[in-house]
Amino acid sequence: MIGVWAPRAERVRLRRPGQDDVELEKADAGWWAADVELAPGDEYGFVLDDADALRPDPRSRRQPRGVHEASAHFDPSVFSWTDGSWTGRQLAGGIVYELHIGTFTPEGTLDAAIGRLDHLVELGVTHVELLPVNAFNGEWNWGYDGVLWYAVHEAYGGPEAYQRFVDAAHAAGLAVVQDVVYNHLGPSGNYLPEFGPYVRDAERNTWGASIDLDQPAVRAHIIENALMWLDDYHVDALRLDAVHALKDGSEKHLLRELAERVDALSARLGRPLTLIAESDLNDPTLILPREAGGYGLTAQWSDDWHHAVHVALTGETAGYYADFAAPDALAKVWTRGFFHDGTHSSFRGREHGSPIPQDVPAWRLVTFAQDHDQIGNRATGDRLSQTLSTDRLAVAAVLTMTAPGTPMLFQGEEWGASTPWQFFTSHPEPELGEATAKGRIGEFARMGWDESVVPDPQDPETFRRSKLDWSEASAGDHARLLELYRALARLRRERPELTDPSFASLGAELVGGEGTDAAHRAFRLGRGAVEILVNLTGGEMLFAVPKLSRVLLTTSARVHVAEGMLAVPPDAAVVVGPELRR
């Protein structure tokens, strides 16, 4: 039996190469169906009304020749899984690693990424997060222009390669997080509105027409897609892109409904399933228990933590970074999670956010110094490594890996990769490609950037420049930085204070540089009995430490004791704490 939701059609036909069309019969609630069985690999599509153009299945699992062509039947149950003993991983205590399949390896495929899983294990990663892999038009793209959410992009290897990747990750002890986009559809290959009211044409968000969550079938399209990744593909977690763009006025918000369904699936499968939201709202409702009126999601990203750390490291204070030049910014996000928790946001021109209740576990915030957005949405896609010294990159490592939240790294961050991460597209339509390039260049020109330095997203070299250079990881300062990240991951596992979920155990204070610019300050950051001493001033700083404390880790060989105090040189960080009782 094959079916499709097409309430806008008066007639629907199933078309297969070399065979006569089959008329589908109209069923309830806008569905059409036919008693046809497809074999694995069979190509097919739908023809709507009296048109002659074939359209891919909105729930296609595979698009062998791209999103404009026929779908191919794929049966996920055929794959021979070897992860029967996999019991999953909780996010609490974990370390997330965000990567983009197309640029993570030279080959840019899921199978090639399998060959680098050992690197992640040695680094101490527990969760590997893939940027969207859903089918989009063209060969390369960040993945957020997807139009067929159920299909795995063919250039990455398609759905079977995806199963191989998840199976291999589990064999290596790694949980898989899949980034999914339910707030908009890409600009090319989106035929869903021909089938039914998937979008609200008169209502738009930053990226396109708003998804119509008033339609029960559209809500089901989203929820069943989420369950597909977690069940059919054995994925452990979903990262939900920009949930603030999901406009839902129903009595039960889509996110709450999704969390309920995922929790039920988790109980059936007997392994933890995680939902992580990206949200611009600074609203703890997302992660509060449903019993307390929340949605019951597992975690959410904290952009405020990124902004505070970025300003402390770089001194940049333009745009949304302006508020985070405040002397208390880093201390506040360390101890309270959000900086804007009902305070005035100069970037937004209004009060923003709500406080996080102090009984919420701190690990429910995913925290990072770099990610795909905060790098790729800069004019030149420059990483911190393009502007900071190795010493400051080491401080960034300490701040990230000792953070109260769940740390997340972006591919190559662990060795200070010199390769940029730029915005790239490969729209085959010349007019769309030109519009994308002009829009990108114009956006940064209005912000005062020289147009000549903004890379053309359609230029294949923009994509190629963004691929990691793995030879760097074993050379010079890159190798030393990589070893620091590994040492920090070990320390995080060894010291219970560094995974203590209690906000009450946290402390933070500015101890130097209040009157100077934001990039030249010193901090004492506490996690129970463990303290992180950070000196970003221009001179040596003396820190008093408890008598029973010792140095657990330092980024500088020049740290020493002076006048009974711990002397920390500029651009250095030290972790101190008492000996563990065995």
C-alpha positions as a Python dict, from the first residue, in 0.01 Angstrom:
ca = {
    (1, 'M'): (0, 0, 0),
    (2, 'I'): (131, 344, -92),
    (3, 'G'): (-23, 672, 16),
    (4, 'V'): (30, 1046, 7),
    (5, 'W'): (-130, 1346, 174),
    (6, 'A'): (-247, 1574, -108),
    (7, 'P'): (-561, 1767, -6),
    (8, 'R'): (-501, 2027, -278),
    (9, 'A'): (-522, 1772, -558),
    (10, 'E'): (-834, 1653, -739),
    (11, 'R'): (-647, 1362, -891),
    (12, 'V'): (-328, 1176, -795),
    (13, 'R'): (-138, 919, -1001),
    (14, 'L'): (156, 698, -910),
    (15, 'R'): (418, 700, -1185),
    (16, 'R'): (698, 443, -1223),
    (17, 'P'): (949, 411, -1508),
    (18, 'G'): (833, 172, -1780),
    (19, 'Q'): (492, 111, -1626),
    (20, 'D'): (145, 254, -1664),
    (21, 'D'): (35, 518, -1418),
    (22, 'V'): (-178, 397, -1128),
    (23, 'E'): (-470, 610, -1012),
    (24, 'L'): (-477, 663, -634),
    (25, 'E'): (-811, 662, -456),
    (26, 'K'): (-916, 950, -236),
    (27, 'A'): (-935, 859, 132),
    (28, 'D'): (-1009, 1056, 448),
    (29, 'A'): (-851, 1385, 559),
    (30, 'G'): (-682, 1461, 228),
    (31, 'W'): (-501, 1128, 191),
    (32, 'W'): (-478, 927, -131),
    (33, 'A'): (-385, 558, -151),
    (34, 'A'): (-330, 267, -390),
    (35, 'D'): (-274, -103, -331),
    (36, 'V'): (78, -108, -474),
    (37, 'E'): (389, -269, -324),
    (38, 'L'): (730, -127, -410),
    (39, 'A'): (1052, -325, -400),
    (40, 'P'): (1375, -172, -262),
    (41, 'G'): (1524, 59, -524),
    (42, 'D'): (1202, 96, -726),
    (43, 'E'): (1175, 451, -854),
    (44, 'Y'): (843, 632, -836),
    (45, 'G'): (673, 966, -796),
    (46, 'F'): (334, 1131, -801),
    (47, 'V'): (156, 1325, -1074),
    (48, 'L'): (-98, 1576, -946),
    (49, 'D'): (-423, 1670, -1121),
    (50, 'D'): (-391, 1689, -1499),
    (51, 'A'): (-27, 1797, -1503),
    (52, 'D'): (239, 1570, -1647),
    (53, 'A'): (533, 1660, -1421),
    (54, 'L'): (647, 1395, -1175),
    (55, 'R'): (689, 1507, -815),
    (56, 'P'): (893, 1320, -552),
    (57, 'D'): (721, 1163, -254),
    (58, 'P'): (701, 1416, 34),
    (59, 'R'): (811, 1130, 261),
    (60, 'S'): (1074, 993, 25),
    (61, 'R'): (1355, 802, 197),
    (62, 'R'): (1591, 830, -99),
    (63, 'Q'): (1648, 1069, -392),
    (64, 'P'): (1913, 905, -610),
    (65, 'R'): (1921, 1186, -871),
    (66, 'G'): (1831, 1487, -661),
    (67, 'V'): (1524, 1653, -516),
    (68, 'H'): (1362, 1735, -853),
    (69, 'E'): (1360, 1374, -973),
    (70, 'A'): (1189, 1047, -884),
    (71, 'S'): (1206, 898, -537),
    (72, 'A'): (1344, 549, -475),
    (73, 'H'): (1186, 306, -232),
    (74, 'F'): (1408, 231, 68),
    (75, 'D'): (1330, -25, 335),
    (76, 'P'): (1525, 62, 655),
    (77, 'S'): (1447, -276, 812),
    (78, 'V'): (1674, -461, 566),
    (79, 'F'): (1995, -330, 726),
    (80, 'S'): (2184, -576, 951),
    (81, 'W'): (2246, -379, 1268),
    (82, 'T'): (2523, -485, 1505),
    (83, 'D'): (2434, -248, 1791),
    (84, 'G'): (2200, -481, 1977),
    (85, 'S'): (2393, -428, 2300),
    (86, 'W'): (2389, -48, 2270),
    (87, 'T'): (2205, 99, 2568),
    (88, 'G'): (2248, 463, 2473),
    (89, 'R'): (2407, 757, 2650),
    (90, 'Q'): (2261, 1022, 2876),
    (91, 'L'): (2350, 1379, 2783),
    (92, 'A'): (2440, 1453, 3146),
    (93, 'G'): (2817, 1435, 3183),
    (94, 'G'): (2867, 1423, 2807),
    (95, 'I'): (3073, 1615, 2552),
    (96, 'V'): (2915, 1695, 2215),
    (97, 'Y'): (3110, 1730, 1888),
    (98, 'E'): (2935, 1911, 1603),
    (99, 'L'): (3037, 1822, 1247),
    (100, 'H'): (2930, 1869, 886),
    (101, 'I'): (2960, 1553, 681),
    (102, 'G'): (3059, 1734, 359),
    (103, 'T'): (3358, 1914, 513),
    (104, 'F'): (3462, 1687, 800),
    (105, 'T'): (3673, 1470, 570),
    (106, 'P'): (3828, 1525, 225),
    (107, 'E'): (3580, 1277, 76),
    (108, 'G'): (3279, 1440, 244),
    (109, 'T'): (3083, 1119, 296),
    (110, 'L'): (2932, 928, 586),
    (111, 'D'): (3157, 630, 521),
    (112, 'A'): (3467, 853, 529),
    (113, 'A'): (3348, 1003, 859),
    (114, 'I'): (3341, 653, 1009),
    (115, 'G'): (3718, 646, 965),
    (116, 'R'): (3753, 945, 1200),
    (117, 'L'): (3540, 816, 1486),
    (118, 'D'): (3848, 692, 1673),
    (119, 'H'): (3972, 1052, 1682),
    (120, 'L'): (3653, 1156, 1859),
    (121, 'V'): (3678, 871, 2108),
    (122, 'E'): (4039, 963, 2191),
    (123, 'L'): (3932, 1324, 2231),
    (124, 'G'): (3679, 1222, 2496),
    (125, 'V'): (3365, 1298, 2296),
    (126, 'T'): (3047, 1112, 2393),
    (127, 'H'): (2795, 1254, 2142),
    (128, 'V'): (2863, 1323, 1774),
    (129, 'E'): (2621, 1577, 1626),
    (130, 'L'): (2567, 1587, 1250),
    (131, 'L'): (2452, 1901, 1077),
    (132, 'P'): (2137, 1832, 871),
    (133, 'V'): (2169, 1544, 624),
    (134, 'N'): (1820, 1574, 473),
    (135, 'A'): (1791, 1603, 94),
    (136, 'F'): (1857, 1948, -53),
    (137, 'N'): (1911, 2077, -406),
    (138, 'G'): (2269, 2076, -531),
    (139, 'E'): (2583, 1891, -422),
    (140, 'W'): (2696, 2086, -116),
    (141, 'N'): (2517, 2300, 137),
    (142, 'W'): (2513, 2350, 513),
    (143, 'G'): (2200, 2135, 513),
    (144, 'Y'): (1946, 2392, 630),
    (145, 'D'): (1798, 2424, 279),
    (146, 'G'): (1641, 2078, 301),
    (147, 'V'): (1313, 2011, 120),
    (148, 'L'): (1268, 1636, 168),
    (149, 'W'): (1313, 1578, 539),
    (150, 'Y'): (1286, 1198, 527),
    (151, 'A'): (1564, 1144, 270),
    (152, 'V'): (1939, 1133, 337),
    (153, 'H'): (2141, 1349, 95),
    (154, 'E'): (2270, 1121, -178),
    (155, 'A'): (2616, 1281, -206),
    (156, 'Y'): (2678, 1183, 157),
    (157, 'G'): (2604, 819, 72),
    (158, 'G'): (2227, 801, 111),
    (159, 'P'): (2024, 625, 381),
    (160, 'E'): (2219, 298, 394),
    (161, 'A'): (2545, 483, 450),
    (162, 'Y'): (2370, 672, 728),
    (163, 'Q'): (2280, 343, 894),
    (164, 'R'): (2641, 229, 863),
    (165, 'F'): (2758, 550, 1030),
    (166, 'V'): (2520, 519, 1326),
    (167, 'D'): (2607, 152, 1368),
    (168, 'A'): (2979, 230, 1366),
    (169, 'A'): (2935, 520, 1608),
    (170, 'H'): (2758, 294, 1855),
    (171, 'A'): (3032, 34, 1818),
    (172, 'A'): (3279, 308, 1915),
    (173, 'G'): (3068, 404, 2218),
    (174, 'L'): (2941, 729, 2064),
    (175, 'A'): (2583, 851, 2070),
    (176, 'V'): (2456, 1019, 1751),
    (177, 'V'): (2276, 1352, 1753),
    (178, 'Q'): (2099, 1451, 1430),
    (179, 'D'): (2030, 1818, 1357),
    (180, 'V'): (1678, 1852, 1211),
    (181, 'V'): (1506, 2158, 1063),
    (182, 'Y'): (1129, 2185, 1104),
    (183, 'N'): (1088, 2564, 1089),
    (184, 'H'): (1122, 2623, 713),
    (185, 'L'): (1189, 2458, 376),
    (186, 'G'): (1465, 2531, 128),
    (187, 'P'): (1423, 2760, -174),
    (188, 'S'): (1463, 2495, -444),
    (189, 'G'): (1289, 2161, -490),
    (190, 'N'): (1010, 2236, -245),
    (191, 'Y'): (703, 2082, -407),
    (192, 'L'): (518, 2022, -82),
    (193, 'P'): (279, 2320, -127),
    (194, 'E'): (151, 2155, -446),
    (195, 'F'): (36, 1861, -235),
    (196, 'G'): (-110, 2047, 62),
    (197, 'P'): (-90, 2347, 298),
    (198, 'Y'): (249, 2272, 447),
    (199, 'V'): (334, 2643, 479),
    (200, 'R'): (157, 2968, 558),
    (201, 'D'): (222, 3169, 242),
    (202, 'A'): (133, 3501, 406),
    (203, 'E'): (355, 3446, 710),
    (204, 'R'): (732, 3428, 693),
    (205, 'N'): (1024, 3383, 927),
    (206, 'T'): (1391, 3465, 870),
    (207, 'W'): (1439, 3180, 624),
    (208, 'G'): (1111, 3154, 432),
    (209, 'A'): (743, 3077, 461),
    (210, 'S'): (631, 2966, 807),
    (211, 'I'): (538, 2600, 851),
    (212, 'D'): (162, 2563, 904),
    (213, 'L'): (138, 2390, 1240),
    (214, 'D'): (-240, 2434, 1243),
    (215, 'Q'): (-262, 2138, 1004),
    (216, 'P'): (-273, 1802, 1188),
    (217, 'A'): (-110, 1628, 891),
    (218, 'V'): (179, 1876, 891),
    (219, 'R'): (233, 1822, 1262),
    (220, 'A'): (229, 1447, 1198),
    (221, 'H'): (480, 1497, 914),
    (222, 'I'): (720, 1654, 1163),
    (223, 'I'): (666, 1420, 1457),
    (224, 'E'): (683, 1105, 1247),
    (225, 'N'): (1002, 1231, 1087),
    (226, 'A'): (1158, 1278, 1430),
    (227, 'L'): (1053, 929, 1535),
    (228, 'M'): (1195, 789, 1209),
    (229, 'W'): (1548, 907, 1293),
    (230, 'L'): (1527, 773, 1647),
    (231, 'D'): (1367, 439, 1563),
    (232, 'D'): (1450, 334, 1206),
    (233, 'Y'): (1800, 484, 1210),
    (234, 'H'): (1881, 418, 1580),
    (235, 'V'): (1973, 785, 1638),
    (236, 'D'): (2009, 884, 2004),
    (237, 'A'): (1920, 1253, 2000),
    (238, 'L'): (1783, 1531, 1784),
    (239, 'R'): (1897, 1890, 1780),
    (240, 'L'): (1592, 2098, 1686),
    (241, 'D'): (1688, 2399, 1475),
    (242, 'A'): (1558, 2746, 1567),
    (243, 'V'): (1246, 2638, 1753),
    (244, 'H'): (1156, 3002, 1818),
    (245, 'A'): (1043, 3009, 1451),
    (246, 'L'): (782, 2738, 1514),
    (247, 'K'): (461, 2940, 1544),
    (248, 'D'): (208, 2724, 1719),
    (249, 'G'): (-107, 2856, 1879),
    (250, 'S'): (-254, 2516, 1963),
    (251, 'E'): (-343, 2411, 2316),
    (252, 'K'): (-48, 2170, 2321),
    (253, 'H'): (264, 2313, 2160),
    (254, 'L'): (430, 2096, 1897),
    (255, 'L'): (746, 2072, 2108),
    (256, 'R'): (557, 1938, 2407),
    (257, 'E'): (374, 1688, 2186),
    (258, 'L'): (704, 1582, 2033),
    (259, 'A'): (866, 1538, 2375),
    (260, 'E'): (578, 1319, 2490),
    (261, 'R'): (605, 1099, 2184),
    (262, 'V'): (982, 1069, 2212),
    (263, 'D'): (962, 981, 2581),
    (264, 'A'): (715, 707, 2495),
    (265, 'L'): (948, 572, 2226),
    (266, 'S'): (1240, 584, 2471),
    (267, 'A'): (1042, 368, 2714),
    (268, 'R'): (963, 119, 2441),
    (269, 'L'): (1321, 100, 2310),
    (270, 'G'): (1478, 92, 2656),
    (271, 'R'): (1741, 355, 2587),
    (272, 'P'): (1760, 731, 2654),
    (273, 'L'): (1642, 958, 2372),
    (274, 'T'): (1738, 1323, 2386),
    (275, 'L'): (1583, 1639, 2241),
    (276, 'I'): (1803, 1952, 2230),
    (277, 'A'): (1647, 2282, 2122),
    (278, 'E'): (1814, 2579, 1960),
    (279, 'S'): (1615, 2879, 2075),
    (280, 'D'): (1659, 3255, 2064),
    (281, 'L'): (1404, 3310, 2341),
    (282, 'N'): (1606, 3242, 2659),
    (283, 'D'): (1293, 3071, 2786),
    (284, 'P'): (1344, 2785, 3035),
    (285, 'T'): (992, 2658, 2955),
    (286, 'L'): (1156, 2442, 2690),
    (287, 'I'): (1351, 2237, 2945),
    (288, 'L'): (1121, 2251, 3245),
    (289, 'P'): (937, 1928, 3330),
    (290, 'R'): (587, 1898, 3189),
    (291, 'E'): (463, 1858, 3545),
    (292, 'A'): (588, 2213, 3605),
    (293, 'G'): (427, 2352, 3291),
    (294, 'G'): (729, 2306, 3067),
    (295, 'Y'): (768, 2117, 2740),
    (296, 'G'): (1000, 1853, 2885),
    (297, 'L'): (1280, 1880, 2628),
    (298, 'T'): (1617, 1752, 2746),
    (299, 'A'): (1835, 2056, 2682),
    (300, 'Q'): (1879, 2378, 2491),
    (301, 'W'): (2171, 2571, 2345),
    (302, 'S'): (2291, 2879, 2533),
    (303, 'D'): (2398, 3149, 2291),
    (304, 'D'): (2445, 3382, 2588),
    (305, 'W'): (2728, 3163, 2714),
    (306, 'H'): (2894, 3178, 2372),
    (307, 'H'): (2854, 3556, 2349),
    (308, 'A'): (3002, 3619, 2694),
    (309, 'V'): (3303, 3395, 2630),
    (310, 'H'): (3355, 3532, 2278),
    (311, 'V'): (3366, 3890, 2405),
    (312, 'A'): (3600, 3796, 2691),
    (313, 'L'): (3840, 3631, 2447),
    (314, 'T'): (3822, 3871, 2152),
    (315, 'G'): (3695, 4204, 2284),
    (316, 'E'): (3441, 4225, 2000),
    (317, 'T'): (3142, 4433, 2110),
    (318, 'A'): (2952, 4506, 1786),
    (319, 'G'): (2590, 4400, 1730),
    (320, 'Y'): (2456, 4142, 1973),
    (321, 'Y'): (2793, 4127, 2149),
    (322, 'A'): (2749, 4479, 2291),
    (323, 'D'): (2571, 4381, 2612),
    (324, 'F'): (2826, 4110, 2685),
    (325, 'A'): (3103, 4363, 2740),
    (326, 'A'): (2950, 4419, 3083),
    (327, 'P'): (3198, 4328, 3360),
    (328, 'D'): (2956, 4075, 3508),
    (329, 'A'): (2866, 3900, 3179),
    (330, 'L'): (3093, 3595, 3206),
    (331, 'A'): (3028, 3551, 3577),
    (332, 'K'): (2652, 3570, 3525),
    (333, 'V'): (2633, 3311, 3248),
    (334, 'W'): (2864, 3084, 3450),
    (335, 'T'): (2640, 3091, 3755),
    (336, 'R'): (2293, 3151, 3611),
    (337, 'G'): (2302, 3016, 3255),
    (338, 'F'): (2143, 3313, 3078),
    (339, 'F'): (2275, 3668, 3074),
    (340, 'H'): (1947, 3806, 2943),
    (341, 'D'): (1697, 3667, 3194),
    (342, 'G'): (1451, 3955, 3188),
    (343, 'T'): (1716, 4222, 3139),
    (344, 'H'): (1729, 4484, 2864),
    (345, 'S'): (1885, 4367, 2537),
    (346, 'S'): (2026, 4662, 2345),
    (347, 'F'): (2043, 4452, 2027),
    (348, 'R'): (1670, 4374, 2046),
    (349, 'G'): (1570, 4706, 2199),
    (350, 'R'): (1361, 4544, 2473),
    (351, 'E'): (1369, 4324, 2779),
    (352, 'H'): (1454, 3967, 2692),
    (353, 'G'): (1452, 3623, 2849),
    (354, 'S'): (1348, 3470, 3179),
    (355, 'P'): (1553, 3330, 3471),
    (356, 'I'): (1639, 2962, 3485),
    (357, 'P'): (1509, 2809, 3809),
    (358, 'Q'): (1806, 2714, 4021),
    (359, 'D'): (1686, 2355, 4061),
    (360, 'V'): (1723, 2294, 3685),
    (361, 'P'): (2038, 2086, 3622),
    (362, 'A'): (2312, 2298, 3466),
    (363, 'W'): (2391, 2030, 3207),
    (364, 'R'): (2059, 2106, 3037),
    (365, 'L'): (2237, 2400, 2873),
    (366, 'V'): (2464, 2311, 2582),
    (367, 'T'): (2753, 2558, 2590),
    (368, 'F'): (3023, 2632, 2333),
    (369, 'A'): (3286, 2886, 2234),
    (370, 'Q'): (3242, 2808, 1863),
    (371, 'D'): (2974, 2648, 1648),
    (372, 'H'): (2870, 2637, 1283),
    (373, 'D'): (2650, 2948, 1310),
    (374, 'Q'): (2882, 3169, 1512),
    (375, 'I'): (3168, 3098, 1271),
    (376, 'G'): (2990, 3055, 938),
    (377, 'N'): (2769, 3361, 974),
    (378, 'R'): (3070, 3588, 1006),
    (379, 'A'): (3160, 3766, 684),
    (380, 'T'): (3466, 3552, 611),
    (381, 'G'): (3377, 3244, 817),
    (382, 'D'): (3678, 3299, 1041),
    (383, 'R'): (3731, 3079, 1345),
    (384, 'L'): (3881, 3201, 1672),
    (385, 'S'): (4207, 3049, 1550),
    (386, 'Q'): (4227, 3312, 1276),
    (387, 'T'): (4249, 3598, 1528),
    (388, 'L'): (4358, 3460, 1866),
    (389, 'S'): (4698, 3345, 1983),
    (390, 'T'): (4752, 2983, 2075),
    (391, 'D'): (4760, 3090, 2440),
    (392, 'R'): (4413, 3242, 2414),
    (393, 'L'): (4284, 2940, 2225),
    (394, 'A'): (4404, 2734, 2520),
    (395, 'V'): (4206, 2955, 2758),
    (396, 'A'): (3902, 2906, 2534),
    (397, 'A'): (3953, 2531, 2568),
    (398, 'V'): (3958, 2551, 2948),
    (399, 'L'): (3647, 2770, 2962),
    (400, 'T'): (3459, 2538, 2727),
    (401, 'M'): (3557, 2210, 2887),
    (402, 'T'): (3509, 2316, 3250),
    (403, 'A'): (3178, 2495, 3185),
    (404, 'P'): (2875, 2413, 3403),
    (405, 'G'): (2675, 2321, 3093),
    (406, 'T'): (2727, 2036, 2849),
    (407, 'P'): (3033, 2133, 2641),
    (408, 'M'): (3010, 2128, 2262),
    (409, 'L'): (3301, 2152, 2019),
    (410, 'F'): (3287, 2239, 1650),
    (411, 'Q'): (3488, 2025, 1407),
    (412, 'G'): (3857, 2116, 1414),
    (413, 'E'): (3825, 2342, 1717),
    (414, 'E'): (4017, 2087, 1920),
    (415, 'W'): (4338, 2155, 1728),
    (416, 'G'): (4277, 2521, 1640),
    (417, 'A'): (4207, 2444, 1275),
    (418, 'S'): (4329, 2714, 1040),
    (419, 'T'): (4067, 2634, 778),
    (420, 'P'): (3767, 2868, 779),
    (421, 'W'): (3406, 2752, 793),
    (422, 'Q'): (3228, 2961, 533),
    (423, 'F'): (2874, 2985, 404),
    (424, 'F'): (2850, 2769, 91),
    (425, 'T'): (2572, 2667, -147),
    (426, 'S'): (2551, 2490, -484),
    (427, 'H'): (2214, 2593, -622),
    (428, 'P'): (2197, 2462, -982),
    (429, 'E'): (1955, 2739, -1083),
    (430, 'P'): (2169, 3036, -1199),
    (431, 'E'): (1917, 3295, -1082),
    (432, 'L'): (1892, 3146, -733),
    (433, 'G'): (2268, 3112, -706),
    (434, 'E'): (2317, 3474, -812),
    (435, 'A'): (2050, 3598, -571),
    (436, 'T'): (2209, 3403, -283),
    (437, 'A'): (2554, 3543, -357),
    (438, 'K'): (2432, 3902, -396),
    (439, 'G'): (2222, 3878, -83),
    (440, 'R'): (2513, 3749, 123),
    (441, 'I'): (2756, 4013, -3),
    (442, 'G'): (2500, 4292, 33),
    (443, 'E'): (2421, 4190, 391),
    (444, 'F'): (2780, 4231, 503),
    (445, 'A'): (2837, 4542, 292),
    (446, 'R'): (2557, 4709, 489),
    (447, 'M'): (2747, 4616, 805),
    (448, 'G'): (3058, 4794, 677),
    (449, 'W'): (3252, 4497, 541),
    (450, 'D'): (3457, 4528, 223),
    (451, 'E'): (3258, 4336, -39),
    (452, 'S'): (3577, 4188, -183),
    (453, 'V'): (3649, 3983, 133),
    (454, 'V'): (3305, 3821, 150),
    (455, 'P'): (3332, 3482, -25),
    (456, 'D'): (3084, 3391, -297),
    (457, 'P'): (2879, 3106, -147),
    (458, 'Q'): (2829, 2958, -496),
    (459, 'D'): (3201, 2941, -570),
    (460, 'P'): (3313, 2576, -529),
    (461, 'E'): (3632, 2703, -366),
    (462, 'T'): (3427, 2843, -78),
    (463, 'F'): (3315, 2488, -3),
    (464, 'R'): (3661, 2339, -53),
    (465, 'R'): (3827, 2597, 173),
    (466, 'S'): (3591, 2491, 451),
    (467, 'K'): (3710, 2129, 456),
    (468, 'L'): (3927, 2032, 751),
    (469, 'D'): (4299, 1982, 698),
    (470, 'W'): (4363, 1678, 913),
    (471, 'S'): (4741, 1699, 871),
    (472, 'E'): (4740, 1999, 1106),
    (473, 'A'): (4622, 1797, 1403),
    (474, 'S'): (4960, 1633, 1458),
    (475, 'A'): (5179, 1940, 1401),
    (476, 'G'): (5325, 2200, 1637),
    (477, 'D'): (5085, 2418, 1834),
    (478, 'H'): (4790, 2234, 1680),
    (479, 'A'): (4904, 1908, 1838),
    (480, 'R'): (4966, 2075, 2175),
    (481, 'L'): (4618, 2224, 2171),
    (482, 'L'): (4467, 1887, 2084),
    (483, 'E'): (4646, 1727, 2379),
    (484, 'L'): (4507, 2002, 2604),
    (485, 'Y'): (4152, 1920, 2497),
    (486, 'R'): (4215, 1552, 2564),
    (487, 'A'): (4356, 1635, 2909),
    (488, 'L'): (4056, 1853, 2986),
    (489, 'A'): (3816, 1575, 2886),
    (490, 'R'): (4002, 1335, 3119),
    (491, 'L'): (3987, 1590, 3399),
    (492, 'R'): (3614, 1633, 3341),
    (493, 'R'): (3567, 1258, 3380),
    (494, 'E'): (3789, 1235, 3688),
    (495, 'R'): (3663, 1531, 3889),
    (496, 'P'): (3299, 1500, 3998),
    (497, 'E'): (3285, 1877, 4056),
    (498, 'L'): (3311, 1931, 3679),
    (499, 'T'): (2991, 1737, 3611),
    (500, 'D'): (2800, 1842, 3923),
    (501, 'P'): (2462, 1958, 3785),
    (502, 'S'): (2380, 2196, 4070),
    (503, 'F'): (2373, 2571, 4004),
    (504, 'A'): (2419, 2610, 4380),
    (505, 'S'): (2773, 2469, 4352),
    (506, 'L'): (2882, 2742, 4110),
    (507, 'G'): (3069, 3061, 4185),
    (508, 'A'): (3224, 3333, 3971),
    (509, 'E'): (3384, 3670, 4021),
    (510, 'L'): (3574, 3927, 3824),
    (511, 'V'): (3908, 3976, 4000),
    (512, 'G'): (4092, 4208, 3764),
    (513, 'G'): (4040, 4446, 3476),
    (514, 'E'): (3692, 4582, 3545),
    (515, 'G'): (3783, 4924, 3410),
    (516, 'T'): (3964, 4795, 3102),
    (517, 'D'): (3828, 4668, 2772),
    (518, 'A'): (3633, 4342, 2773),
    (519, 'A'): (3924, 4130, 2644),
    (520, 'H'): (4162, 4211, 2931),
    (521, 'R'): (4004, 4081, 3247),
    (522, 'A'): (4073, 3812, 3505),
    (523, 'F'): (3822, 3571, 3658),
    (524, 'R'): (3789, 3321, 3940),
    (525, 'L'): (3530, 3062, 3841),
    (526, 'G'): (3417, 2797, 4087),
    (527, 'R'): (3272, 2449, 4054),
    (528, 'G'): (3249, 2328, 4410),
    (529, 'A'): (3599, 2273, 4545),
    (530, 'V'): (3751, 2310, 4197),
    (531, 'E'): (3837, 2658, 4073),
    (532, 'I'): (3929, 2785, 3728),
    (533, 'L'): (4162, 3086, 3741),
    (534, 'V'): (4169, 3285, 3417),
    (535, 'N'): (4404, 3573, 3341),
    (536, 'L'): (4333, 3768, 3024),
    (537, 'T'): (4488, 4092, 3151),
    (538, 'G'): (4813, 4233, 3021),
    (539, 'G'): (5018, 4137, 3327),
    (540, 'E'): (5074, 3863, 3579),
    (541, 'M'): (4790, 3806, 3827),
    (542, 'L'): (4820, 3666, 4180),
    (543, 'F'): (4543, 3434, 4302),
    (544, 'A'): (4497, 3316, 4659),
    (545, 'V'): (4414, 2945, 4665),
    (546, 'P'): (4311, 2719, 4955),
    (547, 'K'): (4600, 2545, 5130),
    (548, 'L'): (4482, 2197, 5034),
    (549, 'S'): (4443, 2283, 4667),
    (550, 'R'): (4693, 2186, 4402),
    (551, 'V'): (4727, 2262, 4033),
    (552, 'L'): (4520, 2008, 3839),
    (553, 'L'): (4587, 2155, 3495),
    (554, 'T'): (4752, 2464, 3353),
    (555, 'T'): (4785, 2610, 3004),
    (556, 'S'): (5120, 2774, 3084),
    (557, 'A'): (5452, 2647, 3212),
    (558, 'R'): (5513, 2993, 3363),
    (559, 'V'): (5259, 2948, 3642),
    (560, 'H'): (5441, 2961, 3976),
    (561, 'V'): (5403, 3040, 4345),
    (562, 'A'): (5493, 3396, 4449),
    (563, 'E'): (5443, 3547, 4793),
    (564, 'G'): (5227, 3252, 4893),
    (565, 'M'): (4996, 3313, 4599),
    (566, 'L'): (4958, 3140, 4264),
    (567, 'A'): (5105, 3365, 3995),
    (568, 'V'): (4928, 3326, 3660),
    (569, 'P'): (5085, 3491, 3353),
    (570, 'P'): (4880, 3677, 3091),
    (571, 'D'): (4661, 3472, 2857),
    (572, 'A'): (4665, 3165, 3077),
    (573, 'A'): (4422, 2951, 3274),
    (574, 'V'): (4477, 2719, 3569),
    (575, 'V'): (4248, 2460, 3723),
    (576, 'V'): (4305, 2404, 4096),
    (577, 'G'): (4142, 2180, 4351),
    (578, 'P'): (4203, 1943, 4641),
    (579, 'E'): (4330, 1589, 4600),
    (580, 'L'): (4056, 1336, 4544),
    (581, 'R'): (4003, 1091, 4828),
    (582, 'R'): (4029, 738, 4692),
}
